[in-house]
Amino acid sequence: MPALSNTRTGEPLRYGRMGFVNVAPIETAFDAGAVARDVVEVSDVPTRLNAMLVAGELDVAAISAAHYLAHRDELALLGDCCIASDGPVRSVLLVSPIPPALLEGASIAVTAQSASGRALLATLLEHVQHVRPTYDVVDDALGAARAGRPALIIGDDALVARGACPPAQIHDLGEAWSRWTGLPFVFAVWAVRRDVARRRPAEVAALAAALAEARAWGTAHRDAVIEAAIARKPFHRGLYADYFTRLRYVLDERAQRGLARFADLFLPKEPARVPR
Ligand SMILES: C=C(O[C@@H]1C=C(C(=O)O)C=C[C@H]1O)C(=O)O
């Protein structure tokens, strides 16, 4: 029987790296050469990595937690790395000149980069605010917000929006989730294709161990992580110190409960509401 191409030994795993500054506490250790891993790396926005992993163009990747939940038959968690918040997240925002409770029938510009943030926004608006707006997927959600439209913005653009938009218009979705549920919200997980995990268990285990080691290095070398973040996006040192302290990178028991709660709320709506 001919070997499938990715069963060949010697081919590094194809790794999808989140193209946001929020992964600096994990990825800086690799960039600095403090921790090694044998991968071919692709960096992109979450929705691209989501699609590439399920299409088999990547073997492992940091992806939207919502996408993982919707594809658990094909994907498994890679170790216990995640990106979560327990309270304000800072970088997943609804920016709206209209109060959220008055968004019934409004059109919200949602970034094409997001799956978790989109599903979370729809969940919060439906269950907490009891409104059903329409969602318009756009490439430039930050531009839409600056033009005065209600908009969902994530990642580095959301950090920009915090400084560029009126504070009264900024609604932090991590904060809203925790206020409602008392639980953390998990935005991203590291996931592996189940077929790859079956065929290449040793390499997958080694990569999971390297990620955990890189995360520990990032905790112990916070100044280096902040310098790397500043080199990528020149925000104030204090902003990053605060941001990386608030974000949670371990899928611990409470984060797992938050993820399970979110799955119960939004998976029944699948596939209509799970952004691809
Ligand atoms: C915390 C964040 O969460 C991100 C939000 C994602 C989504 O909405 O699908 C995916 C990955 C995370 O990096 C962020 O945008 O900074």
The ligand as a MOL file (V3000), in Angstrom:
LIG
                    3D

  0  0  0     0  0            999 V3000
M  V30 BEGIN CTAB
M  V30 COUNTS 16 16 0 0 0
M  V30 BEGIN ATOM
M  V30 1 C -7.9310 36.5550 22.6330 0
M  V30 2 C -8.1130 36.5700 21.3380 0
M  V30 3 O -8.7720 35.5270 20.8380 0
M  V30 4 C -8.6170 35.1300 19.4810 0
M  V30 5 C -9.9360 34.9490 18.9220 0
M  V30 6 C -10.2070 33.9750 18.0120 0
M  V30 7 C -11.5500 33.9000 17.3360 0
M  V30 8 O -12.3730 34.7960 17.5620 0
M  V30 9 O -11.7940 32.9560 16.5680 0
M  V30 10 C -9.2200 33.0290 17.7070 0
M  V30 11 C -8.0400 33.0420 18.3300 0
M  V30 12 C -7.7040 33.9540 19.4340 0
M  V30 13 O -6.4050 34.4140 19.2500 0
M  V30 14 C -7.6630 37.6720 20.4930 0
M  V30 15 O -8.2080 37.9150 19.4230 0
M  V30 16 O -6.7430 38.3570 20.9300 0
M  V30 END ATOM
M  V30 BEGIN BOND
M  V30 1 2 1 2
M  V30 2 1 2 3
M  V30 3 1 2 14
M  V30 4 1 3 4
M  V30 5 1 4 5
M  V30 6 1 4 12
M  V30 7 2 5 6
M  V30 8 1 6 7
M  V30 9 1 6 10
M  V30 10 2 7 8
M  V30 11 1 7 9
M  V30 12 2 10 11
M  V30 13 1 11 12
M  V30 14 1 12 13
M  V30 15 2 14 15
M  V30 16 1 14 16
M  V30 END BOND
M  V30 END CTAB
M  END
